[in-house]
């Protein structure tokens, strides 16, 4: 009978699994013209809360972003992944979200706010840096960009609510 995995080994394994899932989700995002971004948000948040270690969101986002940058039209897309993970971690670490999630406690309003902030930060990077400044991506009119940001905020808010409220309690039982 194989020896049980140590806590550290299981966390590294979970990071690898969620990074791979996030990469697959990023391909779905690309294939659906960003309409599938909610799938990436689900995988990223679920992974970060499951691993429950500081910088787990950044690790998942960085690994999936590195893989995605190999198949994307621009390696600068890695920035969106890094921003998304870093914003989550910069909110989760000082507010002890990871410590509490390891105990099965979730501050849902804070998680919702962090998800919205990370999604909007990544969107601002894409819109202002990649689209307007570098002209690497097509730019949109301000009205269309505002609609995209509103949709992003709404979908990230839903993910930030549903994952800790309904998904994580069930995952903890497994």
N, C-alpha and C positions, 0 to 999 in steps of 0.2 A: 504494500500500500504506500503511495507516495506521501511524503511529508507535507503537512499543510503549509501554505504560503505565509510568509511573514507579512506583517502589516505593510512594511515598505515595499515588498515585492508585489503585493496585491495592488497597492496604489500606483506603482509604475505600470503594471499590467492594465489597470483601468485607464490611466493616461493614454497608453498606446491604443487601446480599444476606442476610446472616445475621440482621439485624434484622427483615427482612420474613419470613424463614422462622420466626424465633422468634415473631413475631406470629401467624402461621398456626398454629404449634404451640400457642400460648396459647389459640387458639379451639378446638383439639382438646381441650385440657385442660378447658375450660369445658363442651364438649359431652359429655365422658365423665365428668362429675362428679369431676374431678381424677385419674381413673385413667390418663389419658394424659399425666400430668406427666413421665413418663420421656422422651417425645418432646421436650418443651421442654428438658429437661436435656441431651439429646443435641445439639440444635441450639446451645444456649448454649456448652457446652464445646467442641464442634467449631469453632464460630466464634471463640471466644477463643484457642484453640490455633493456629488457622489464621492469624489476624491477628498473633498473637504480639507485641502491643504493650501496654504498661501501660494499664490501664483499658479494654481492649477488651471485657471481660465486662460492665463497667458500662455502656459505650456501647450494646452490643447489648441488654442488659436494659432500659436507660432508653428507648431508641427503641421497642422492642416493647411496653414497659409503657405508654408514652404513647399508642400506637395502641390498645392494649387498653382503656385507661381511657376511651376515647371510646365503646366499645361495652359496657362492663361496667356492672353495676348500681351500682357505687360507684367513684368516682375514687380512693378510698383504696387500691384494689388496686394502684395504681402502686407503693406502698411495698413490696409483696412482690417486685416485679421489681427495684427499686433495691437492696433488702437482699441479694437473691440475687447480683446482679452485684458489689456492693461487697464482700461477704464473700469471694467468689472473688478479687477483685483485691487485697484486703488480705492475703490469704495468698500469692497468686501473685507479687506484686511484690517483697516483701522476700526471698522464697526463690528468686527468679530463675527461676521457671517459664517466664515468657515468653522470656527470653533463651535458655534451654536448648531450648525448643520450636522456636525459630527455626532451631536447628541440628539438629533432629530428635531431641533427647534429652528423655526424659520421666521424671520422678520419679513413678512410678505410685502408691506409697503416699501421697505428699503430695497428689497430685491427687485420689485417692479421699477422703482426709480433708477436703480443701477442698470437694469436692462434697457430702459428707455434712453438713459444717458449714453450707454455704450453703442446702441444702434444709431443714435443721432450723431455721435462723434465720428463713427465710421462713415456715415453718410456725408458729413461735412468734409471729411478728408477726400472722399471721392468727388464731391461736387466742386469744392473750391480748389483743391490741389490738382487732382487728375484732370477734371473736365475744364475748368476755367483757366487755371494757371499754366499747366503743361499741355493742354489740348490733346491728351492721350485718349480721352473718351469723349463721346458727343455730349455737348452741354444742352441743358434744357432751359426753357423759359422759367423765370422765377415762379410763375403760377404752377407749372408742372412740378418743379422742384419742391415747392411747398406741399403739394398734394402727396408727393412721394415721402416727404418727411413726416407728414401726418399719418400716413399709412404705416410707416415704419414705427412711429411712436405707439400707435394702437396695437400693432401685432406684437411688439416687444412687451408692452404692458400686459397683454393677454398671456404671453409665455411666462412672464415674471410672476403672474398670479397662479396660473394652472400648475406649473411644475412644482413649486413648493407646497401648494395646497393639496393637490391630488396625486401627483406622480411620485414625489419623493417618499411620502409615507408608505406607499405600496412597495417601492423599491427597498426600503429599509427592512421590510418583512421577508424579503427573499434571502 
